[in-house]
Amino acid sequence: MQLDIVVGFFLLGALAQLVRSDLRLPTGLYQSCVIFLLLAIGLKGGAALSTYSASTLVPQSLAVLAFGALLPLLAFPLLYWVGKWTRLDAAATAAHYGSVSVATYAVAVALLNARGIEYEAYFPLFVALLEVPAIVVGILLARQSAKDAGSGKLFHELTCNQGVLLLIGGIVIGAWAGERTAAVMPFFGQLFHGVLALFLLEMGRVAAARLKDVKGQGAFLLSFGIFMPLMGGVAGGLLGSLLGLSMGGVFLLAVLGSSASYIAVPAAMAVALPQANASVSITLSLAITFPFNVLVAIPVYLAFIQHWS
């Protein structure tokens, strides 16, 4: 089992935080990395959309939407009944595990590209689709109506937050431009691994800084932060097989099912469920699940799927 080189930068960032180094990516550079990665993923997926028929994309997209709605329904009972959390905190955290981490997806794509493994190029469409249903289900689980949540502000946050806007915008531009995206792909394509490495350097530092928040519920948080991704990853892999995806596609859907949002969902939950404990949700997704996926789950999923195939 061989880790992708970009994982080394994540470990370096975590080490820097643990030894109390002053290493920190400038805020402007970090934001530039986020914008770059989202646009690069969206553009590549959008350019590929024109080569696939609606008869293929529509059924798969509907299945992915249903998958995104199912995952928080699996996470909620574990948090509410096993963890003895309040309904509000359990619902808000469950929404994080129904949505996706674009950074985790980017690491998985980088690994596939490094190994020369092909996958369905329209997968960024699935990444965008998986952002929304989990948030809606999380709000319903909290038994808070759209009116109580501030439907106007929530809709704006769902559709216009940075992550969703850039990803969907990249997909639309790529689909509209088609082959003309080749003019910008030397920038968005060839620099992808390098920018991802810088991004993961900062993510490693942030994840390590969150470890102190695990105290108190450490055993349960650690158990849930690992078990839930594994359950979502198995469900995603099975769905990918049922949809007839390629080996790379099955792997990516398993990774999406295994990941947890720490950008889009926290922003939406701050509007919809402001009383929920945001720190525990972000700690779970960023300090436990994200490192577990990057360091363990992603290479294990790929090795298992390759062997099984």
ABEGO torsion letter per residue (X at the ends): XBBBAAAAAAAAAAAAAAAGBABBBBAAAAAAAAAAAAAAAAAAAAAAAAABBAAAAAAAAAAAAAAAAAAAAAAAAAAAAAAGBBAAAAAAAAAAAABBBAAAAAAAAAAAAAAGBBBBAAAAAAAAAAAAAAAAAAAAAAGBBAAAAGAAAAAAAAAABAAAAAAAAAAAAAAAAEAAAAAAAAAAAAAAAAAAAAAAAAAAAAAAAAAAAABGAAAAAAAAAAAAAAAAAAAAAAAAAAAGBBAAAAAAAAAAAABBBAAAAAAAAAAABAABBAAAAAAAAAAAAAAAAAAAAAAAAAAAAAAAX
